[in-house]
């Protein structure tokens, strides 16, 4: 998954007016952001597990796991990434999310 470089790692205070511009309702905007954050978290977890699976073997002992530097570096990289909610909020505010209004009046991300 490609993450933009300009996304901050820490939390930023947002104005509610900025969040409800597109949908007209702050709760619907938050719902869209939350759904996207769940998608991002799932993608990141899958990607991390795939990379770490290369290092696992059925005969690993605890000592071998702690000594594997490459595995530790991969884990640290993912720990330093911005949180999925921050990434999703930035995508929403940058108009990078595509969603549509459903029949029941709720917004659904595509």
Secondary structure, 3 states (H helix, E strand, C coil): CCCCCCCCCCCCCCCHHHHCCCCCCHHHHHHHHHHHHHHHHHHHHHHHHHHHHCCCCCCCCHHHHHHCHHHHHHHHHHHHCCCHHHHHHHHHHCCCCCEEECCCCCEEEC
